[in-house]
Amino acid sequence: MDFAEFASNSLIRFNYMKIKIKATNLELTPAIKEYVETKMNMLNKYLHGLGPVLCEFEVSLTTNHHLKGEIFKGEANLSFPGQMLRVEKTEKDLYKAIDKVKDHLGPMIIKYKETKLT
């Protein structure tokens, strides 16, 4: 592949994050894994200039909860040099929990980046 082909390929993205995914009390299907990776990779636009980032993401089916029925939890721990950001969200839908984790991490990364770079 030559440079022009490389530069024009819209599927190539720079990944600043290594993602580890764990499932508790539910099966980690390829669909869930792909969904988590896709959502977490959306945060790469905020990670430029922060160095390597490790994302440990856990999806789980909680049993000890005050609400009836199945409650799913999404939890992400982003490890930066000298700092860790953590978000945990619960929802009745697993994919909504994953979305909420991603939505809350974006502003946290921006705030961390502003404080680190000032």
Summary of the structure (lengths in Angstrom):
residues: 118
radius of gyration: 16.1
end to end distance: 40.1
largest distance: 57.4
contacts: 312
relative contact order: 0.17
helix: 39%
strand: 31%
